[in-house]
């Protein structure tokens, strides 16, 4: 039998121990909960930051050229713009390629452009515009002609660098089968800074502001950067009998691209850009 006083002593000790233990357990629980909550919040914040953060631009941006097939949706827009049809040499998207490439804008920003060209010139065009990017040559904009409804005049007025277009009969053009642009083997670069002379009106298009061949932003000069890059690839500048400073092609009448060592010579018919 346990002595009553001893039982009371034991009960008191248990009560004291319980009073000490409960606060200790609660403190331990709260500390653990706070730590877990903080860790969870930190992890969630980190994940949120990673999800919302923009990719860090490369310290050495590149042209990042990509040659792709012309997708069905774009081919439909080309057809809707009247850029293919009766008498045009391009009748299938398989004959064309979409060249996507970065370029330096006139505002100093790097932009992504698109050129639609003949499949046999696509790799050369990618090389040319990669070199122009590396040289930081500025290009105002670079959009396919269907974005202007196939309207060459609208594209020129927008100072748009472009390539393939089987132009409408009411626009200046060579016979479609012979035309470098209708075959996707010609490129017009910065038309405003590099205009051409239309003998029908004896005027400069899109306008005469920069017709003098002097140094200037976005201009093409014989012996200059753009001229050298295209000529190195076997392209011809101003393959026409009138000034056409924006224009490079692989030969007139249009012929398949023959490579950097091609010994093509100019001599196209006047009024056949």
Protein Blocks (a to p, Z undefined) as FASTA:
>chain_A
ZZfklmmmmmmmmmmmmmmmmmmmmmmmmmmmmmmmmmmmmmmmmmmmmmmpccdddfbd
cfkiacddddfklmmmmmmnopacehiablbfklpccdddddddfkopacdddddddfkl
mmmmmmmmmmmmmnopacfbdcdfklnoopaklmmmnopacfbdcddfkbccddfklmmk
lnopaccehkllmccddfklopacfbfklmpccddehiacehilklmmmmmnopaehiaf
bdcfkbccebdcddddebjklccdehidehiZZ
